[in-house]
């Protein structure tokens, strides 16, 4: 498949942060909705994944009622901002549509051609986005990494990471449009919001958000200067195998 089409498809099935903040409506393009079709041979979660993560974690993913996207990065030293699964939250990148969820589940969790089990890659994990699959009051987090292509499942205090090198085009085609649409994140609790979006919707909230995110923005500027560093730490210590 042309992965540029997947990127376009991902955008067409994403409730963009700005759109949601304005009118809480889904953004769909009927001309793009049929670009991707599930493989009829991939209908169940791979045994290696389900046995490692457990049925409850998988149930949250397969039967998710909402999927929230967050851009994340490795947490810097002395960081006291917002975190998710031990990583610094850089922004909120939208709410995924049901069809996009089905594509992610089919390609990353059901397709044996996209995962290499029990083999690690000699590369540095660089977390990009976390997808929070919410069902009721429970949730399972899925971290996507690039250019060391992998995904990790966070549930119940456990982390299970998988080598997704064969799925590199898919992961990149997902990450690029999602990050492109991200907005600055702020605490939903701070705004008395019921949905865990973290979108400032008033001038007062935007001012508070800018003040809260200033330390993170300063640190992100410094991080760009150190991107060539090979130091591994934090989530980078996780082996990409079961």
C-alpha positions as CSV (number, residue, x, y, z in Angstrom):
1,X,0.0,0.0,0.0
2,X,1.1,3.6,-0.6
3,X,1.8,4.8,2.9
4,X,1.2,8.4,1.8
5,X,-2.4,7.3,1.5
6,X,-2.3,5.9,5.1
7,X,-1.1,9.3,6.2
8,X,-3.9,11.0,4.4
9,X,-6.4,8.4,5.7
10,X,-5.1,9.0,9.3
11,X,-5.8,12.8,8.9
12,X,-9.3,12.1,7.5
13,X,-10.2,10.0,10.5
14,X,-8.8,12.2,13.2
15,X,-10.9,14.6,15.3
16,X,-8.4,17.5,15.1
17,X,-7.7,19.2,18.4
18,X,-8.7,22.7,17.2
19,X,-11.9,21.3,15.6
20,X,-12.9,19.5,18.7
21,X,-12.4,22.6,20.9
22,X,-14.6,24.6,18.6
23,X,-17.6,22.4,18.0
24,X,-16.9,18.9,19.0
25,X,-17.6,17.5,15.6
26,X,-15.9,14.6,13.7
27,X,-13.9,15.5,10.6
28,X,-14.5,12.9,7.8
29,X,-13.8,12.9,4.1
30,X,-16.0,10.2,2.3
31,X,-13.5,10.2,-0.6
32,X,-10.7,9.0,1.7
33,X,-12.6,6.7,4.0
34,X,-12.1,3.7,1.8
35,X,-8.3,4.1,1.2
36,X,-7.5,1.3,3.7
37,X,-9.1,-2.1,3.9
38,X,-8.5,-4.7,6.7
39,X,-6.8,-7.9,5.7
40,X,-9.4,-10.7,6.1
41,X,-6.6,-13.0,7.3
42,X,-5.8,-10.9,10.3
43,X,-8.8,-11.1,12.7
44,X,-7.3,-11.9,16.1
45,X,-4.7,-10.4,18.3
46,X,-1.3,-12.2,17.9
47,X,-0.8,-14.7,20.6
48,X,2.6,-13.4,21.6
49,X,1.1,-10.0,22.2
50,X,-2.0,-11.1,24.1
51,X,-0.2,-13.6,26.3
52,X,2.4,-10.9,27.3
53,X,0.0,-8.1,28.0
54,X,-3.1,-9.9,29.3
55,X,-6.7,-10.1,28.3
56,X,-7.8,-6.9,30.1
57,X,-5.2,-4.7,28.5
58,X,-6.1,-6.1,25.1
59,X,-9.8,-5.7,25.8
60,X,-9.3,-2.0,26.4
61,X,-7.6,-1.7,23.0
62,X,-10.0,-3.8,20.9
63,X,-13.1,-2.4,22.5
64,X,-12.0,1.2,23.2
65,X,-14.7,3.8,23.5
66,X,-12.3,6.7,23.0
67,X,-8.7,6.9,21.9
68,X,-6.7,10.0,22.9
69,X,-3.4,10.9,21.3
70,X,-0.5,12.6,23.1
71,X,2.9,13.7,21.8
72,X,5.6,12.7,24.3
73,X,9.3,12.8,24.8
74,X,11.9,11.4,27.2
75,X,11.6,13.2,30.5
76,X,14.4,15.6,31.2
77,X,16.2,15.8,34.6
78,X,14.4,17.9,37.2
79,X,11.3,18.0,35.1
80,X,8.1,18.8,37.1
81,X,5.6,19.2,34.2
82,X,2.9,16.9,33.1
83,X,3.9,13.2,32.4
84,X,2.3,10.1,31.0
85,X,3.8,6.7,31.7
86,X,7.0,8.4,32.9
87,X,7.4,10.6,29.8
88,X,7.0,14.3,29.4
89,X,3.8,15.3,27.6
90,X,4.6,17.7,24.7
91,X,1.1,18.1,23.3
92,X,-2.4,16.7,22.6
93,X,-2.7,15.3,19.1
94,X,-6.4,14.5,18.8
95,X,-9.1,11.9,19.3
96,X,-8.9,8.9,16.9
97,X,-11.9,7.8,14.8
98,X,-13.2,4.2,15.0
99,X,-11.9,3.4,11.5
100,X,-8.4,4.6,12.4
101,X,-8.5,2.5,15.5
102,X,-9.3,-0.5,13.4
103,X,-6.4,0.1,11.1
104,X,-4.0,0.4,14.0
105,X,-5.3,-2.7,15.7
106,X,-5.2,-4.7,12.4
107,X,-1.8,-3.6,11.3
108,X,0.1,-3.5,14.6
109,X,-1.6,-6.2,16.8
110,X,-3.0,-8.7,14.3
111,X,-0.5,-8.7,11.3
112,X,2.4,-11.2,11.9
113,X,4.3,-9.6,9.1
114,X,4.7,-6.3,11.0
115,X,6.2,-7.6,14.2
116,X,9.6,-9.3,14.9
117,X,9.4,-11.3,18.2
118,X,12.4,-12.0,20.4
119,X,14.8,-9.8,18.3
120,X,16.2,-6.5,19.5
121,X,17.3,-3.7,17.3
122,X,20.6,-1.7,17.8
123,X,18.9,1.7,17.9
124,X,17.8,4.2,20.5
125,X,14.2,4.4,21.4
126,X,12.7,7.8,20.8
127,X,9.1,8.0,22.0
128,X,6.8,10.0,19.7
129,X,3.2,9.5,20.6
130,X,1.1,7.7,23.2
131,X,-2.4,6.4,22.3
132,X,-4.6,6.0,25.3
133,X,-7.3,3.4,24.6
134,X,-10.1,4.2,27.1
135,X,-12.9,1.8,28.0
136,X,-15.1,2.8,30.9
137,X,-12.7,4.2,33.6
138,X,-9.9,1.8,32.6
139,X,-7.3,2.4,29.9
140,X,-4.4,0.9,28.1
141,X,-1.6,3.0,26.7
142,X,0.3,2.3,23.5
143,X,3.6,4.1,22.8
144,X,4.8,4.5,19.2
145,X,8.5,5.0,18.7
146,X,10.4,6.3,15.6
147,X,13.0,6.1,14.0
148,X,13.7,3.1,16.2
149,X,10.4,1.6,15.2
150,X,8.6,-0.1,18.0
151,X,5.5,0.0,20.1
152,X,5.0,-0.6,23.8
153,X,1.9,-1.5,25.7
154,X,1.5,0.0,29.2
155,X,-1.0,-1.6,31.6
156,X,-1.2,-2.5,35.2
157,X,2.3,-1.1,35.9
158,X,3.8,-3.4,33.3
159,X,5.5,-2.5,30.0
160,X,5.7,-4.9,27.0
161,X,7.7,-3.7,24.1
162,X,7.7,-5.1,20.6
163,X,10.0,-4.7,17.6
164,X,7.9,-3.2,14.8
165,X,10.7,-2.6,12.3
166,X,8.7,-4.2,9.4
167,X,5.9,-1.7,10.2
168,X,8.1,1.4,10.0
169,X,6.2,2.9,7.0
170,X,2.9,2.4,8.9
171,X,4.2,3.9,12.1
172,X,5.7,6.9,10.4
173,X,2.5,7.4,8.3
174,X,0.6,7.5,11.6
175,X,3.0,9.6,13.7
176,X,3.6,12.4,11.1
177,X,0.0,13.7,10.7
178,X,-0.9,13.2,14.3
179,X,2.0,15.2,15.6
180,X,1.4,17.8,12.9
181,X,-2.0,18.5,14.4
182,X,-0.9,18.6,18.0
183,X,-1.7,21.5,20.3
184,X,-0.1,22.4,23.7
185,X,-1.3,20.2,26.5
186,X,-2.7,21.4,29.8
187,X,-4.2,19.6,32.7
188,X,-7.9,18.7,32.1
189,X,-8.3,18.8,35.9
190,X,-7.0,22.3,36.0
191,X,-9.7,23.3,33.5
192,X,-12.4,21.2,35.1
193,X,-12.8,19.3,31.9
194,X,-14.4,15.9,31.9
195,X,-12.6,14.5,28.8
196,X,-8.8,14.1,29.2
197,X,-7.9,16.4,26.3
198,X,-6.0,19.2,27.8
199,X,-7.1,21.9,25.4
200,X,-7.2,25.6,26.4
201,X,-10.6,27.0,25.3
202,X,-10.6,30.5,26.8
203,X,-8.1,33.3,26.9
204,X,-7.6,32.8,30.7
205,X,-6.8,29.1,30.1
206,X,-4.5,29.9,27.2
207,X,-2.6,32.3,29.4
208,X,-2.3,29.7,32.1
209,X,-1.2,27.1,29.6
210,X,1.6,29.3,28.2
211,X,2.9,29.9,31.7
212,X,2.8,26.2,32.5
213,X,4.5,25.1,29.3
214,X,7.3,27.7,29.3
215,X,9.8,25.4,31.1
216,X,9.1,22.6,28.8
217,X,9.5,24.7,25.7
218,X,12.9,26.0,27.0
219,X,14.0,22.4,27.6
220,X,12.8,21.2,24.1
221,X,15.0,23.9,22.5
222,X,18.0,22.5,24.4
223,X,17.1,19.0,23.5
224,X,17.4,19.7,19.8
225,X,21.0,20.6,20.3
226,X,21.6,17.2,22.0
227,X,19.8,14.9,19.6
228,X,23.0,13.3,18.4
229,X,23.8,12.1,21.8
230,X,23.8,8.3,22.2
231,X,23.1,8.2,25.9
232,X,20.4,5.7,26.8
233,X,18.1,6.1,29.7
234,X,14.6,5.8,31.1
235,X,12.3,4.0,28.6
236,X,15.3,3.5,26.3
237,X,16.4,0.6,28.6
238,X,13.4,-1.5,27.6
239,X,14.4,-4.4,25.2
240,X,12.2,-4.7,22.2
241,X,11.2,-8.3,22.9
242,X,8.8,-10.2,25.1
